[in-house]
Amino acid sequence: MAMKDVLNNVYSLGVGAASASKEQIEKTVNDLVQRGEVKRSESNQLVDDLMEKGQKAQQEIESMVNERIKQFLVSMDVPTKAEVEALKARIAVLEKTISEQELSKTE
């Protein structure tokens, strides 16, 4: 499986988990309201608090996944975008120099 596919799957999993979590949290809080364990006036705040905690946890997981991916790419000696761009710039300079030298030889 390509790295892009892996990253897309991780992202999709995170988004799906966030959606499912909100639905589950709302359902659970509504159940608590129906049983009288939570007041209706407190239910929205409880959902918001739980969602905020879930989002923070998701951000931490995404951060850890990103860090692991970076470590993996470094261990596999995959060049960074900046390194590739630097090489492209060097190649362009070399090509220009060669072209100029060839033109000066023909004159």
RAFEN-V810662 format. One line per field, one symbol per residue. burial: + if it has 24 or more other C-alpha atoms within 12 Angstrom, else -. Layout:
# RAFEN-V810662
burial = ???
This chain:
# RAFEN-V810662
burial = -------------+---+--++--++--+-------------+--++---+--+---+-------------------------------------------------
